[in-house]
Amino acid sequence: MPVRLRPADPAVVGPALERFRAGAADGDDLRLLTKHLLALLVTKAPGGAVEVRVPPYAVAQAVAGTRHTRGTPPAVVELDAPTWIALAIGDLDWQEAERDSRLTASGERSDLSPLLPLVG
């Protein structure tokens, strides 16, 4: 059974976010922020129509619609942790990330821009 993503304690998220914005985040900060922000996405847009992949830290299914259970899902977003975090906190615009090839998004409902940022 997959591990459920849960929002992290604000007492640890705040300092990790400060280090990220200062360019001093380490792997533990990236893992924490990635999982925390994916948990916020799943809470905001529950469902299984889009698989959001942030290797090597986490994968989440979100957005209402057709749910898949095996194989490649019909909609996939894949990006690295710094890009995901920057998008989720509003430091990066979805269209800019796409234009700069910082993410790949394919399939119906894979444009997550209406859901972002997750925090200010």
N, C-alpha and C positions, 0 to 999 in steps of 0.2 A: 504494500500500500504506500503511495507517495506521501511524503511529508507535506503537511499543510503549511502554507506560508502565513505568518502572523505578523502584524505590525510590532515593531520593536519598542522598547521602553524609550520615551522621549529623552530621558536623562543620558542615554548612550547615543541616540540618533543626533542630538544637537551638536555635541563635540565632533562626531564623525563628519557631519555636514560642514562644519566650520573648517575642518582639515581638508575636505574635498574642495571647497571653494578657494582655499588658500593654496591648492596644488600640492598638499602634503599628505593626501590620503594613502594608506597602505592597503595591502590585500584584504586585511580584516575589515577595514572601513568600507571598501568596495563591496565585499560580501554582505555586510550588515545593511548598507544602504540599498543595494540591489534587491535583497529579499524584502526589506521593509517597504520599499516603494512598489514592488510587485504585489505585495499584500494589499497595499492601498488601492492599486488598480483593480484587483479582483473584488475588493469591497465596493468600489465605485461602479464597476461594470461586470457583475457576475455573469458567468456563462462559460461556454466552451467553444465558441466559434473561432476564436483567434488564439493561436499559441504564441506566446512571447518568450523568445529564447535569449538569455543573456549568459552565454558560456563564459567561464566554467561554473558560474555561481548558481543559476536557478533557471527554471522554466515554469511558466504559469499559463493557465488557460483562462481567458476572460472574454467578455462581450457576449451578449445574448445572441442566440441563433443556433444553427445546426451544430450539434456536438459530435465530435469524432472520438473513437475509442481505440483505434489501432491505425498504425501506419502514419503517413504524412497527412497532417491536417489540411483542410481546404484553405485556411488563411494562416500565414506565418509572418511574424516580425522577428528579425534577428539583428542584434546589435551588441556592441561591447558594453561593459559596465559603465565606463565614464560617459558614454553617449546616453545610455538609459537614464542614468542619474541626472545628467544635465537637462534632458527632456522633462523628466518627472518633476524637477524642482523649478522649471521655468527659465533656466539659464541658456537653453538652446531651443530653437524653433524647429518643428517637425520638417517643414519644407526645406530649411537650410540643411538639416541632417541628411535628408534624401538627396538634395542637390550635390552635397559633398561626399556622397556614397558612404556615409557613416552608419547607415542602416539599410536593410533590405526588407521590403514589405510586399507580400504577394497574396492575392486572393481577396475575395469580398470581405469587407469590414476591417481590412488590415490597417487602414489609416486611423491611427489612434489620436490624431491631433485634437479632435473635439473633446477628448477626455483629459488633456494635459494643459497646464501642469497639474500635478496632484497636490502639491504644496506650494506655498509662495515664497 
